[in-house]
Amino acid sequence: MPMSDAAAERAARPEARPGGGLNAVRATCFVLVLAIATPVLLGWLLPSVGAQLPGDWFLMKANTALAFLLCLGSYQPGGPPLNRLRRGAARLCVLLVLLLSGTALLGHLSGRTFGLDTLLAADAAADLPGRMSLQTALLFLVIGLTLVAESSLRGRWRNRVADSLSIVMGAMILIIIAGYSFKASQLFSQSSFTVTSLQTLVCFVLLGTLVIIRRTESGFFSLLVGQGLGSLIVRKAIALALLLPFILVGGADYAISAGWLPRAYAAALISSITSMMLLVLLMLLAWRISESTQALQESERHNRLLLDAVGEGIYGLDLEGRVTFSNPAACQILGYRADELLGAHMASLIQPGGQGAMAKDAGAAPLDKVCRMQDEQFWRRDGSHYPVEYTRTPLRKDGLVVGTVVVFNDVSERRKVERMKDEFISTVSHELRTPLTSIKGALGLIVGNKLGEVPAPAQRMLQIAYDNSHRLEQLINDLLDINKLQLTDNSFQLHPLSIQALIDNAVASMQGYADKYGVRCVWTPAENQDACVLGVEGRLMQVMANLLSNAIKYSPEAGQVRIESRVLGKRVRISVSDNGPGVAIEFQGRIFEKFSQADSSDTREKGGTGLGLAITKEIVEKHGGTLNCISTPGEGACFSFELPLSPVTEPA
């Protein structure tokens, strides 16, 4: 039967968790038990209070009222964990409940009266004064054991034992209710003076409700508040399942006692109505299940269409790394059929020998964190390998990680285009540099009046041309430099270099530039002045020159540039700080990107190609180091890089 869109939407929509309603019921039950048990206990202890209570108040014994209050004291609703004092007080209350109920049970079994039965108050009108009834004692024993299981047991046994005891508690309460409803006194009393009073039954219903609500947080009874189809069915049918038998049997009993129906007719009528009601209930539940199943199937088909339409490869893994699902794009890229991938250990297929980062991060990166890789290689079925970028995301169920999903993409074509672009830039830059060198040389001769005097108006224009040819030459040199760094797959051949000598030479080489801006360079050396780093001297000089030139250029006149070096374990940190305008917050995230400048307009005050920091970052990373920037706008900037120490200077 086709289902309407509205029905599908209702079936697919998750049921809201009735947390607010449960809190209100919990508070109401707590207050009502407190309101019933407290006056009864006071009535036994204080005759003046007992005189103000209804005539049958004494049917709830003093120990029974005290046990109800102790159960309230031991009740631990969900929320933040209790501190040690409150947890100890709750356990003490449970132990007292078990002591009171256990003493009453021993008294009933042995026929003796124990002192604890009459400790609070003696009922002079009864043969067994102060003793709670057998049913009451058993119920308190079950409730006490349930609370003990919740607070003391761990693991799967905690829910199993607590749920089993809660079911027993519910059955006992229903039996006592049935006894009251149909005047079956043997179900709620064993003598005229040991009965389960009506107020005691009401308190047990309220207390049982509190226990069940507490159990909905985990275990079997969580079905009552869950969001699945089973939870929805239970919530719809539970009222009918509890009330229907009482209504039918109660009505039939009244009809028989009133003489309206013979007993045989009443039994047949109850059977027919019960069968009819159960059949209607069964049909309604089956219809709802069918609705929800169709909606779920439609949702799964829709999700599958979306998954199949995605161009990136997607596959899921269980906690052992075996494939649980894959989309067509993943099968096409990897060269396997979907049935061949299902259940296979993915790492052994796409990274034979486990040499890749995916095999490494499987044991290093936690499964509950998102892991992104931009430089990795996968193998196809035919043995060819290709570069990929992938993201591994955890799959969670009920707060626990049950697997991961990997989204990957073959970036061979993109890498090929990027390499072609880099090679093109490198080729064009090489071709431009030769004629540009000639142009700059010729302009230099003219500007320097080496070829004769030049009129003043022409001299100014020639100077502009010469300055811009110098700027263009610097841009080409930077382009060639960064392309050379990026196209070089291998790292540098590193050698021990003295930190002191490196910084001394860098400061000396930049002194003329600093004098031009009226800036002073101050170096604070490391405590271990003989420390050495592993690096290439020319490249590290280039790093220092880039950082010092930026700091000098952006420092105010008569400002100060501070250079510091510190040994941190097996690494050394070199920092260059200034007191200039700093780096804007919105620019700090892309400051090391190529051609990035805080002021990229044609009228910017400071020149530059926007490649210096990108080149610096490439050089530092090829040395196995890291480059960082810390800046507060208006208070200057601090650029620092860390490099590995040479083994000859590593601290013992």
Secondary structure, DSSP 8 states (H G I E B T S, - for coil): ----HHHHHHHHS-----HHHHHHHHHHHHHHHHHHHHHHHHHHH-HHHHTTS-TTGGGS-HHHHHHHHHHHHH---SSS---HHHHHHHHHHHHHHHHHHHHHHHHHHHT---GGGGSS---TTSSSTT---HHHHHHHHHHHHHHHHHHH--THHHHHHHHHHHHHHHHHHHHHHHHHHTT-GGGTBSSSSSB--HHHHHHHHHHHHHHHHHHTTSSGGGGGT-SSHHHHHHHHHHHHHHHHHHHHHHHHHHHHHTTSS-HHHHHHHHHHHHHHHHHHHHHHHHHHHHHHHHHHHHHHHHHHHHHHH-SSEEEEEETTSBEEEE-HHHHHHHT--HHHHTT-BHHHHHSGGG-SHHHHHHHHS-TTS-EEEEEEEEE-TTS-EEEEEEEEEEEEETTEEEEEEEEEEE-HHHHHHHHHHHHHHHHHHHHHHHHHHHHHHHHHHHHTTTTS---HHHHHHHHHHHHHHHHHHHHHHHHHHHHHHHH--S----EEEEHHHHHHHHHHHTHHHHHHHT-EEEEE--SSTT-EEEE-HHHHHHHHHHHHHHHHHHS-TT-EEEEEEEEETTEEEEEEE--SS---GGGGGGTTSTT--S--STT-SS---S-HHHHHHHHHHHTT-EEEEEE-TTS-EEEEEEEEB-GGG---
